[in-house]
C-alpha cells in the first residue's frame, strides 16, 4: 500500500511543482514515478492516467531542461501499455517529442526514440500524430548520418531508431511506402553491412526488411543495393535456427523478384540452402522440418526465374542440378516434392527437357509416382506429373517417354479424386500422344480411360479438368485417326461432349472438336448418327456459320463437317430444314480465300443433294 500512497503524493507534488517549474522537486517526483513504473508498470500507468498527469508533461519536455530525458523515459514506459497510447497522443505529447529529435544529446535522443516507438506500436492514432509532426523523416535522417559510426553507444541509438520506424510503419502500406520514398532501404542495407556484429541492430534491420519487402514498390530499390550479398553473408554466420528463420523471412518475399533471384544465386545462396538441406534432412526436431521446408521451397522459387534457372542448370552439368535431382529418390516427402517441382521448373525450354530425358530423369519420376499410388501424397503426385508433362513437350522426347512406360504409370492415377492430380494427368497424356499415332490408338481404345474422360467432361465444378478431358478425348481421335478409337468414344458416350466443345469460347478447343467430329463422321457415320442428332450437331454448325464473330478456320472446318454428315439421311434432312444454302452462299464472298473456296464447294454439295 505504501508504494501506491507514495506515488499519489509524488504525482500531486508533480502537479504543483510543474506549475511553479521548481526543478528540484520535479526531479525527485519523476524519480519516484520511474521507480513505481519499474515496480508495476500497469498499475503506475493507470494512476498517471487517473490523476491527469499526462497533459502536464509537454511543458516538462523543454529542450534545455535537465529533466527532459527522464520525462521522455517515463512516456516510453507508460506507452508500453496499450491503454496509454491514445491518451499520450491526446495529451499533445507527440509534437514536443518530435521537436526533441533535433537535440544533440545522446540520452535525450535515445529516450525520445523509445517514447515515439512505443506510442506508435499497434496504434493508429500514434502513427498519424507522428506522421503529421514529420517525425519519421527526422529519424530516417539520423539513421543515415549515424550509420557510418560503429561505436557501441551509437549502435544502441540506431537500434532504437530502427525499431521506432518499424513500429511506425508495421502493416501499414502507405507509411511503408512513405519510408521507401524517403530512401530508407539503401540506408538500412548499408547499416546491415557495417554493423553485422551488433545482434540487436541486425535483427531490427531484418524485421524492417521483412515488412518493407512485402510491398511491390520496394523490390526495385532492394535490387539496386547489395542486399543479396549482405543477407547471404549474414546467413553463413548464423548457427541458431531462429536467426536463420529471420533471414529466410526476408529472403522469401525478395526472391519473388527476378532480378533479385539472380543476385541471390550469384551471391551463393544456393550453396547455403543445399547445406541446410543436408543438415536437416534426417532431423526429427520441428525446427529441422521447418528449415528443410523453407530451404527447399526457396530453392524452387529461385528456379522460377528464367535467368537464375538457366544459370543453375549449367547445361545439365551443374552441381546444383545434380544435387536437386538426388532429392527425388529421397525418403523425405518435402524433398521429393521440391525435387519434382525443381525438375518441372528446369523443364521450361526444349533444350533442358531433351537433356533431362537423355539423362534418365524420367525413370526417377516414375519410381517416385509408383511410391505414391496407394494413399499417396497429393502434392508430390501433382508435382511429379507436372514435371512429366513439361518434359513431354519436345517432339523428340515423346516416343522415348512412351517406351519408358510413362503412360502406364500415369494411368495408375485414373481413380484419383483430386482435381489438381486429374488436371496434370490429363495434360501429361495429351502432351505424350501429340503426333504419336500408335500411343493415341492404344490409349483411345482403352475403354476404362475413355469412360473416365467422359465422366470428367461433366465436372462442372472444375473447369480445368473439364477442358482438359475434352481436349484429350479429341486428341485421341485426331492423332490416331483410327476407327477403333472412334468406336470406343461412341460407345463410351463421348460424342455429345465433343459437340459441346465445338461451342467453347476458346478457338483452339473449338477447332480441335470440329476436326475430331469430322474424323468421326468420316470413319463411322452410321454409328455416330444417333449421337450427332441427339447432341444437335447440325444446329451448332448453323450457329457457328451464321455468327460473324466466328474465326475463319472454325467456319472452314464447320463446312467440311457439313459435307461429311450429308451421307446420313436424318442429318441431311436437318441440314435442309435449316436453310444452310443462304448462310454458305454469303460466305463465298468471305475475305479469307480458304473460306470462300470451301463455301463454293459446300454450296455445290448442298445444291446437288437438295
DALIN-V717932 format. One line per field, one symbol per residue. phi: phi as a letter, one per 20 degrees, with the letter a starting at -180 (. if undefined). psi: psi as a letter, one per 30 degrees, with the letter a starting at -180 (. if undefined). burial: I if it has 16 or more other ideal C-beta (glycine too) atoms within 10 Angstrom, else O. A space follows every 50 residues. Layout:
BEGIN
phi = ???
psi = ???
burial = ???
END
This chain:
BEGIN
phi = .ggffgfggfffggfffffelegffggffffffffffffbgffffffgfg emegfffgfeefgeffeggffffffgffffegfeffgffffmffgfffff fefefgffffffgfffffffflcffffgffffemffgffffggffeffed fggfgfffffffffffffdglcgfffffffffnffgfffggfffdfeegf fgfggffffgffffegfffffffeddggfffffffffedeggffgffgfe fgffffefffgfffffenfgfffffgfgfdfdfefgffffffffffffgf ffefeffffffffllmdfffgfffffffegeegffgfffffffgffedbg gfffffffenfggffffffgfdfelfefffgffffgfffffeffgfefff ffffnfffffffegfgdegffgffgfffffffegmdffffffffeeffff ffffgffdfgfcgffffffgffgffgffeeldfffggffffemeffffff ffdgeegffgffffffffffffebfgfeggfffgemgffffffffeffff fgfffgfffgfgffeffdgffggffffdlfgfffffffeffeffffffff fffgffffdf
psi = eeeeeeeeeeeeeeeeefefhjeeeeeeeeeeeeeeeeejeeeeeeeeee gheeffeeffhkefkfgeeeeeeeeeeeffkeffeeeeefggfeeeeeef fflfkeeeeeeeeeeeeeefjgjeeeeeeeeefgeeeeeeeeeeffffjg keeeeeeeeeeeeeeeeefkgjeeeeeeeeffgfeeeeeeeeefhffjee eeeeeeeeeeeeffkeffeeeefgaheeeeeeeeeffkekeeeeeeeefe eeeeffkeeeeeeeeffgeeeeeeeeeeffegkfleeeeeeeeeeeeeee efffkeeeeeefehhggkeeeeeeeffeglfkeeeeeeeeeeeeefhgle eeeeeeeeggeeeeeeeeeefgekhljeeeeeeeeeeeeeffekeffeee eeffgeeeeeffgefkgjeeeeeeeeeeeeeefkgjeeeeeeefgjeeee eeeeeffgiefieeeeeeeeeeeeeeeefehkeeeeeeeeeghfeeeeee ffglfjeeeeeeeeeeeeeeeefieeefeeeeeegheeeeeeeeffkffk lefeeeeeeeeeeffffkeeeeeeeefgheeeeeeeffgkfkeeeeeeee eeeeeeefg.
burial = OOOOOOIOOIIOIIOOIIOOOOOOOIOOIIOIIOOIIOOOOOOIIOIIIO OOIIOIIIOIIOOOIOIIIIIIIIIIIIIIIOOIIOIIIOIOIIIIIIII IOIOOOOIIIIIIIIIIIIIIOIOIIIOIIIOIOIIOIIIOIIIOIIOOO OOOIIIIIIIIIIIIIIIIIOIOOIIOIIIOIOIIOIIIIIIIIIOOIOO IIIIIIIIIIIIIOIOOIIOIIIOIIIIIIIIOIIOOOOOOOIIOIIIII IOIIIOIOIIIIIIIOIOIIOIIIOIIOOIIOOOOOOIOIIIOIIIIIII IIIOIOOIIIIIIOOIOIOIIOIIIOIIOIOIOIIIIIIIIIIIIIIIOO OIIIIIIOOOIIOIIIOIIOIIOOOIOOIIIIIIIIIIIIIIIIOOIIOI IIOIOIIOIIIOIIOIOIIIIIIIIIIIIIIIIIOIOOIIIIIIIIOOII IIIIOIIOIOOOOOIIIIIIIIIIIIIIIIOIOOIIIIIIOIOIIIIIII IIOIOOOOIIIIIIIIIIIIIIIIIOOIIOIIIOIIIIOIIIIIIOOOOO OIIIIIIIIIIIIIIIOIOOIIOIIOOIOIOOIIOOIOOIOOOOIIOIIO OIIOIIOOOO
END
